[in-house]
Amino acid sequence: MRRFDEGQNHYHFGKANDGSCIERGYSEIRGMLLPEFFRGLFSHEKSVGSYAWGVRTAGEFRLLLSRYDGSNVEGGGVWCICNTSAPEQSENLRHDCRAILCERFPAGTKINSGIGCKNDFPHEYIILQVFLVSRDSLRPPLPPMPEHIEPLILAIAQSFPDFSKQLLEGVKPADFRDRRHRLIFEGFIEGQRTGEPLSQVLFSGNTMGEVGGREYLDMLRHLAPGGCNAESLDRLIKDLKMCA
């Protein structure tokens, strides 16, 4: 049994038969799949936002967050996903990224944190799934930004084939600011036309290296939410176009 401590908070994870960590009490709350220790967030009569970022270094995460205004954040939780083979390194990175995240919020903001491991997760990355409560319920905790919307759109494209038609009709490559994401979505469009897997399209077009390689594609896939519906995807597409 491993235990990770964050101040007065204690989060326990058991061991699966294959040696990987498994989350205790990981469930669906308000359509989002997240650990039970975040349940307290949802007792607030305020807006709760879900965000996810995949990062390799603390410096990369600091740069990614540099344009965010966190003044509307009242509190929240950070759930880190990493590869089973490097828990200590991932734990250190999670701790650094949590501190960077808190720098964007008002002084005294309470942020709980926990970590879980997966054998099939890309070695180079950790994913930070962040659930935040708004101070002003009329506004989201963090404003819509391409840094979290673009990867999420691509995660849904890879993980939810039933929504391919909605994505093809609502999203254009020009909607993506990040060139890597533009190339990936172009590959997604071509794959829908030919029936080829996205990775094969990128390899055939000699663009796999430009988009960050197979590890980056795998990381994006792990950003996919536990569930998706047409209404939430439509809101996400509208936010993407606002940011473009």
N, C-alpha and C positions, 0 to 999 in steps of 0.2 A: 504494500500500500504506500503510495506517494502522498505527500501533503505539501501544498503550496500556501504560504502565508502572505497576506497583504494587510498589514496592520492588525486589526482585531478579527479579520475575516479568514476563515479556514475552509479550504475546498479540498475534498477527498476524491481520488479516482482509483478504482480498482484495476486489476490486471486481467486482460482477456487471456484465453488459452494460448494465443500466439505471442504473448509477452507485451502486446501494445496496451496503452492506457485506454480505458473506456470511461465514458462520462456516466455519472450516477444522476438519475433524474433529468435526463435530457428530453425535453418535450416540446410540443407545439403550443405556443401562446400567441393569441391574436394573429394567427397565420404565419408566425415566424418560429423556426425551430431553434431553441436556445436552452441553456441550462436552467434548472429550477431556481438556482440562487439569484436569477434576475427577476423572478416573479414579483418581487416587491416593487419593481419599477412600475408595474402595470396597475398598481393600486392608485396611482396618481390620476387625478382628473385633469391631466394635461397631455399634450402631444408627445408621443414617443417615436423617435426616428431610428431606423436601422441602417447601418453603414458597414462596408467591408473593404479592406485594403490588403493587398498582397505586397510584402516588402522583403528585402534582403538585408538591409542595414538600417541602423538608426538614422544616419545622415539622409538616406533616401526618404525615410518617413518624415523627417523634419522638413525637407524640401517639398514633399507632397502636400503637407498641411499648411504651408506658408501663406496660402491665399485664403484660408478659412477664417471666418469670424465666429468664435465660439461664445460670444457674450450672452447668447440665449440658452446656454446649457445650465441646467440645475443639478444634474447628476446622471449617473448611468453605470454601465458595466462594459468590460472588455473581455471577450472570449478569444483566446489565441489557439490556433490550430498549427501544429508543426509535425515534422517527421519523427517517428519513434526513435530513430538512430541517434539523434542529437538533442536530447531533452535539456541538458544543462545550457548549451549554447543558445537554444531557442528561448529558454527561461530568461537568460540575461537580456536577449534582444526584446522579449516581451516587456520586461521591466523598464528598459530604456524607452521603448515606444510609448508605454503608458505615461511615463513622465513627460515626454514630448507632447502627448495628447493633452495632458492636464495644463500645460503651459498656455494652451489656446483658450482655456476656460477661466471664469472668474475665480478669484482666490477663495479657497475653502470648499470648492466643488468636490463632492464625494464620488469617487469612481471605484467600484469593485472590479476585481479581475480574477481570471482563472485560465487554465491551460489544459488542452487535451491533445493527444498524439494519434496519428494514423500511419500505418505502415506504407500506404500507397501515396502519401503526400510528397510533393516535390522537395528534394533535400535543400535547395538553395533558399527557399522562401518560408516565411510564416504568414499566416492570414490573421488579421485582426478584425473580428466581428464586434462591432461597437453598437450598443443600444443606449440612446440618450433621451433624457427627459427635458422638455422645454420649460423655461421660465415663463414665457408668454405662450399660451396654448394656441394662439392664432398664427404662430409662426413655427416652422420646423426648427429643431435644435440647431442644426447646421444647414446653411443654404445649399441648394442643389449645385453641385460642382462636377465638371467632367471627370475629375480624378476618381470619383466613386461611381458615377453613373455609367461611363463608357465601359469599364470592366464588367459591371453587372449586366449590361445589355449583352455583351459577348458571352458571359457565363450562361445566361438564359438561352442564347442561340445554340450553345453546345449541348445543353442539358435538357431542354424541353422542346423536342421536335414538333409537338402539337401547336406551338406558337410561331413556327417558322413563317407561315403565311402572314400573320400580323406584323412580324418584324420586317418582312420583305416589302409589305405595303406601307409601313410607317416610317422606316429608317432608311437613310441614304448614306453611302460612304462619306459624303461631304459633311455629315452631321458630327463626325468624330474629329476632335482637335489633334489627338495623338496619332501620328502617322502609323505607328504599329497597329493601332486599333482600326484605322481606316483600311489597312492592308488585310487584316484578319476578316473584317466584315466583307470586303470584296471577295475574299476566299470563300466565305460563307455563302454569298450569293452564287458564285460559280459552282460550289458544291451542290447547292439546291437545284441548279440547272442540270448538272451532269450526273448527280447521284453519288459523287465521290466524297469520301470523308474529308473534313476540313484539313487535317494534317497532310493528306495526300495532295490536295490542291496547292497548298503552300510549298510543299516539296517540289512539285512539278513546275511551279512558277518561280522557283529559286528565291522565294521570299521568306522561307522559314527562319533563316538566320536574322533577317531584318526585323522580324516581329519578336525576337527574343528566344527562339527555339522551342522545342517541345516542352521544356520545363515551364516556360511562361504560359503556354496553352493549357497545360495541366493545372497550373495555379489558378488561371482564370476559371476553369471548370469547377474548381473547388469553391469559388466565390458564389456559386449558384445558391439561391435560397432553398429552404426545405420544400417550398411549394410556390406555385405561380398561378395567377388568374388573369383573364383578359383586362379587367379593370385596372389592376395594379400595374400591369405592363403598359397600358395606355398612358397612365400617369408618368411612368418612367420615361416613355418615349417623348412626352411633352416636355419633361424636365431636360432631356437630352437636347432637344431643339432650342430650348431657352438658353442653354450654355454654349451652343455652337457659334 
